[in-house]
Amino acid sequence: MADQSNIILHIRDLSKTYREAGRSRKVLDGVNLDIQSGEFFVLLGKSGSGKSTLLNLVSGIDKPDAGCISVGGTDITALDERRQTLFRRDHIGIIFQFFNLIPTLTVLENITLPGELRGERRREMQKRGQTLLDRVGLADRADDFPDQLSGGEQQRVAIARALAREPMLVLADEPTGNLDEETGTRVMQLLLELTRGAGKTLLMATHNPEIVPLADRVCRIHDGQLVITRGTAVSALQGRAI
């Protein structure tokens, strides 16, 4: 039984239906889920099964038809759009498949932008950003622009950006889906090293079964429901080079 005091993500009776070509399609149907602090939880499912929808609901980007979502004790489904945006900015880190870096900002500026929007001191932001760039192996690329980087390098910047705000929850939507196999493996290793090292909670949507052995828990989304498989190796990355 989960330690209720340690739950970072609490979902109850969550439902979401979309209208497509004049017809209704229920993507999530009364989903319940608790994820504990520091856990690496994987969502599996075929394309269109609802993985990204669930992440969008957890982040407050999308709104459910019914149910509630609590992140760190805050019911985000009860917040208005502005407060949801501020909560997401301050407490949730998001890593996208296609990086979503701002092309007109340098690497370091992409990482420090969320802190700048929050009114943090520039010197502190830059110091934290440079430290993260060093951790992801890009200390010498701070002044470059995204289009000067490879796909794997851009995703490493995206990871640094997601962690720069010290979020309580990190969401990753197919973070290796746009990378070749070797680069994707290295990015995945780095992501787990950084999130586990900082004690962060990581919720990832993927169709890649090779990630399953690395997770603490895994679920498959099927017909709007979550089928949970309790997890495996938490030390699977130990001894591997980044």
C-alpha positions as CSV (number, residue, x, y, z in Angstrom):
1,M,0.0,0.0,0.0
2,A,1.4,3.4,-1.0
3,D,2.6,5.8,1.7
4,Q,-0.1,8.4,1.5
5,S,2.2,11.1,3.0
6,N,4.7,10.6,0.2
7,I,2.3,10.9,-2.7
8,I,3.3,13.6,-5.2
9,L,0.6,12.9,-7.8
10,H,-2.9,11.9,-6.9
11,I,-5.5,11.3,-9.7
12,R,-9.1,10.3,-9.0
13,D,-11.9,9.4,-11.4
14,L,-10.3,11.2,-14.4
15,S,-12.1,11.2,-17.7
16,K,-11.5,12.9,-21.0
17,T,-13.5,12.6,-24.2
18,Y,-12.7,14.2,-27.6
19,R,-14.9,14.9,-30.6
20,E,-13.5,13.5,-33.8
21,A,-15.3,13.7,-37.2
22,G,-18.5,14.4,-35.4
23,R,-18.1,11.4,-33.1
24,S,-17.1,11.2,-29.4
25,R,-14.1,9.1,-28.4
26,K,-13.4,8.5,-24.7
27,V,-9.7,8.5,-24.2
28,L,-9.6,8.3,-20.4
29,D,-12.4,6.7,-18.5
30,G,-12.4,7.1,-14.7
31,V,-8.6,6.8,-14.2
32,N,-7.2,6.5,-10.7
33,L,-3.5,6.8,-10.0
34,D,-1.1,7.6,-7.1
35,I,2.6,8.3,-7.8
36,Q,5.1,8.7,-4.9
37,S,7.8,11.2,-4.6
38,G,11.0,10.1,-6.3
39,E,9.3,7.4,-8.4
40,F,10.0,6.8,-12.1
41,F,6.7,5.8,-13.5
42,V,6.2,4.8,-17.2
43,L,3.1,5.0,-19.3
44,L,2.9,2.6,-22.2
45,G,0.4,2.4,-25.0
46,K,-0.1,2.6,-28.7
47,S,-0.3,5.9,-30.5
48,G,-3.6,7.6,-29.7
49,S,-4.2,5.5,-26.5
50,G,-4.1,8.6,-24.2
51,K,-0.6,8.8,-23.0
52,S,0.0,12.4,-24.1
53,T,-3.5,13.3,-23.0
54,L,-2.8,12.1,-19.5
55,L,0.4,14.2,-19.3
56,N,-1.4,17.2,-20.7
57,L,-4.1,16.9,-18.0
58,V,-1.5,16.5,-15.3
59,S,0.4,19.6,-16.4
60,G,-2.8,21.6,-16.7
61,I,-2.3,22.2,-20.4
62,D,-5.6,20.5,-21.0
63,K,-8.8,20.2,-18.9
64,P,-10.5,16.9,-17.9
65,D,-14.2,16.3,-18.4
66,A,-14.4,14.9,-14.9
67,G,-12.2,14.0,-12.0
68,C,-9.4,15.7,-10.0
69,I,-5.6,15.9,-10.2
70,S,-3.5,16.9,-7.2
71,V,0.2,17.7,-7.6
72,G,2.1,18.1,-4.3
73,G,-1.2,18.6,-2.5
74,T,-2.6,21.3,-4.9
75,D,-5.7,20.4,-6.8
76,I,-4.8,21.8,-10.2
77,T,-8.2,21.0,-11.6
78,A,-9.6,23.6,-9.2
79,L,-7.3,26.4,-10.5
80,D,-8.2,28.9,-13.1
81,E,-6.2,29.1,-16.3
82,R,-3.8,31.8,-15.1
83,R,-3.0,30.0,-11.8
84,Q,-2.6,26.7,-13.6
85,T,0.0,28.3,-15.9
86,L,1.9,29.8,-12.9
87,F,1.8,26.4,-11.1
88,R,3.1,24.6,-14.1
89,R,5.9,27.1,-14.6
90,D,7.0,26.9,-10.9
91,H,6.5,23.3,-10.1
92,I,6.3,21.0,-13.2
93,G,9.2,20.4,-15.6
94,I,8.2,19.2,-19.1
95,I,10.4,17.4,-21.7
96,F,8.9,17.1,-25.2
97,Q,9.7,14.8,-28.0
98,F,10.5,17.7,-30.4
99,F,12.6,19.7,-27.8
100,N,10.5,22.9,-28.0
101,L,13.5,25.2,-27.6
102,I,13.1,28.8,-28.6
103,P,15.3,29.3,-31.7
104,T,16.1,33.0,-31.1
105,L,17.5,32.4,-27.6
106,T,20.9,30.9,-26.8
107,V,21.2,27.6,-25.1
108,L,21.8,29.3,-21.7
109,E,18.9,31.7,-22.3
110,N,16.5,28.8,-23.0
111,I,17.4,27.3,-19.7
112,T,17.2,30.5,-17.7
113,L,14.0,31.9,-19.3
114,P,11.5,30.2,-16.8
115,G,13.5,31.7,-13.9
116,E,13.5,35.1,-15.6
117,L,9.7,35.0,-16.0
118,R,9.5,34.2,-12.3
119,G,11.6,37.2,-11.4
120,E,14.7,35.4,-10.1
121,R,18.1,37.1,-10.0
122,R,19.9,36.9,-13.3
123,R,23.3,35.9,-11.8
124,E,21.7,33.1,-9.8
125,M,19.8,31.8,-12.8
126,Q,22.9,31.9,-15.0
127,K,25.0,30.1,-12.4
128,R,22.4,27.3,-12.0
129,G,22.0,27.1,-15.8
130,Q,25.7,26.8,-16.4
131,T,25.9,24.1,-13.7
132,L,23.2,22.1,-15.4
133,L,24.9,22.5,-18.8
134,D,28.0,21.1,-17.3
135,R,26.0,18.2,-15.9
136,V,24.6,17.4,-19.4
137,G,28.0,17.7,-21.0
138,L,27.3,21.0,-22.9
139,A,29.2,23.5,-20.8
140,D,30.9,25.0,-23.9
141,R,27.7,25.4,-25.8
142,A,26.0,28.1,-23.6
143,D,26.2,30.8,-26.2
144,D,25.2,28.7,-29.2
145,F,21.7,28.7,-30.6
146,P,19.5,25.6,-30.9
147,D,19.9,25.1,-34.6
148,Q,23.7,24.8,-34.1
149,L,23.1,21.6,-32.0
150,S,22.3,18.0,-32.9
151,G,19.0,16.5,-31.9
152,G,20.6,14.7,-28.9
153,E,22.2,17.9,-27.8
154,Q,19.0,19.8,-28.0
155,Q,17.2,17.2,-25.9
156,R,19.9,17.5,-23.3
157,V,19.3,21.2,-23.2
158,A,15.6,20.5,-22.8
159,I,16.3,18.2,-19.9
160,A,18.4,21.0,-18.2
161,R,15.6,23.5,-18.8
162,A,13.1,21.2,-17.2
163,L,15.2,20.7,-14.1
164,A,16.3,24.3,-13.8
165,R,13.3,25.3,-11.7
166,E,13.8,22.5,-9.2
167,P,10.3,21.1,-10.1
168,M,8.4,18.7,-7.8
169,L,7.3,16.7,-10.9
170,V,9.0,16.0,-14.3
171,L,6.8,15.0,-17.2
172,A,8.5,13.5,-20.3
173,D,6.5,12.8,-23.5
174,E,8.4,10.4,-25.8
175,P,11.7,12.1,-24.9
176,T,13.7,9.8,-27.1
177,G,11.2,9.4,-29.9
178,N,12.8,11.8,-32.2
179,L,16.4,10.5,-31.7
180,D,18.3,7.6,-33.2
181,E,18.7,4.5,-30.9
182,E,22.2,5.2,-29.7
183,T,21.5,8.9,-28.9
184,G,18.2,8.0,-27.4
185,T,19.8,5.6,-25.0
186,R,22.4,8.1,-23.9
187,V,19.7,10.8,-23.4
188,M,17.6,8.3,-21.4
189,Q,20.6,7.4,-19.2
190,L,21.3,11.1,-18.6
191,L,17.7,11.9,-17.8
192,L,17.4,9.1,-15.2
193,E,20.8,10.0,-13.7
194,L,19.8,13.6,-13.1
195,T,16.2,13.0,-11.9
196,R,17.2,10.1,-9.6
197,G,20.2,12.0,-8.3
198,A,18.0,15.0,-7.4
199,G,15.2,12.8,-6.0
200,K,12.7,14.0,-8.6
201,T,9.5,12.3,-9.6
202,L,9.5,11.3,-13.3
203,L,6.3,10.4,-15.2
204,M,7.1,9.3,-18.8
205,A,5.0,8.4,-21.8
206,T,6.6,6.1,-24.3
207,H,6.0,3.4,-26.8
208,N,9.6,2.1,-26.3
209,P,9.5,-1.3,-24.3
210,E,13.3,-1.0,-23.7
211,I,12.6,1.7,-21.1
212,V,10.4,-0.7,-19.0
213,P,13.2,-2.4,-17.1
214,L,14.4,1.0,-15.9
215,A,11.1,2.1,-14.3
216,D,9.9,1.6,-10.7
217,R,6.4,1.1,-12.0
218,V,4.8,0.7,-15.4
219,C,1.2,0.9,-16.7
220,R,-0.4,0.4,-20.0
221,I,-3.3,2.5,-21.2
222,H,-5.9,0.4,-22.9
223,D,-9.5,1.4,-23.7
224,G,-9.3,4.4,-21.4
225,Q,-8.1,2.4,-18.4
226,L,-4.7,2.0,-16.7
227,V,-3.4,-1.5,-16.2
228,I,-0.6,-1.3,-13.6
229,T,2.5,-3.5,-13.5
230,R,4.6,-3.1,-10.4
231,G,8.2,-2.4,-11.2
232,T,11.6,-3.7,-11.7
233,A,15.2,-2.5,-11.7
234,V,16.0,0.9,-10.1
235,S,19.7,0.3,-10.6
236,A,19.7,-0.7,-14.2
237,L,21.8,2.2,-15.2
238,Q,24.5,1.7,-12.6
239,G,28.0,1.4,-14.1
240,R,27.0,2.6,-17.5
241,A,28.8,5.5,-19.1
242,I,26.8,8.6,-20.0
